Amino acid sequence: MTCAIDVDHVFFKYDEFKMEDINFQLHVGEQKALAGLNGSGKTTLFKLLLGLLEPDSGDIYIFDKKLTKDTLWEIRQDVGFLFQNPDDQLFAPTVWEDVAFGPRNLGLSKEEVEDRVEWALDRVDMSKFVNRPVNQMSHGQAKRVALAGIIAMRPSILILDEPFSGLDFKMVTNMIDIIGRLRQEGASILFTTHNSFFIETLSDSVAVIKEGRIVYDGPTKEAMRSRTVFENIGDWGQLRKQIMSTRSSLLE
């Protein structure tokens, strides 16, 4: 299978924290969960994938193109990153201006920018908030607008840092549906989570990181039977029941 992301024997050290011999792949069209406890190295790995940090050794490939300083700008056109906290991502006065920022920086025509903003806001069900100041939205609304700003760039890969954190059950359901539609439209998706429900429901495969090492990487069905996986993410069965109950009530 063709790789969207290929991490090949990556080592990285910062002060006392080390990432050691990291290997994993995100295949084209795949939806993969990256799990691990706080401080395990998930954020550091994302920074490496985005070129914000440089490995001490090893290589990272995006669609078979090696990530280097020379290829960084080109590769970033293929990768969209959603911060865990949307306040770290939104900065323009209004929703429209924030979502339009990326497409404008690509040098697109006014008509193409407008089309992309309309398309992206429609995908995240935020079209009616187009003129809303970004500082006058709920956490869930802000998270969806931040996602709209990413997909307006039409990236082939989405990297989502805890996309469901801080959301109520209805917003979680909305975000699940949004991500599902984006995947159907061809996006390859890597997301972090502490929650076994989201792994079981949304991922094709799971990579688990612990103290800077990948300790599990395999199909989701096998992950759900792995003690290593549950020791490093926790079993949130009760939350799963609550969310499934909420989804059922929304469909009634």
Secondary structure by P-SEA (a helix, b strand, c coil): ccccccccbbbbbcccccccbbbbbbcccbbbbbbbcccccaaaaaaaaaccccccccccccccccccccaaaaaaaabbbbccccccccccccaaaaaaaaaaaacccaaaaaaaaaaaaaaaccccccccccccccaaaaaaaaaaaaacccccbbbbccccccccaaaaaaaaaaaaaaaaabbbbbbbbccaaaaaccccbbbbbccccccccccaaaaaacaaaaaccccaaaaaaaaaaaaaaaac
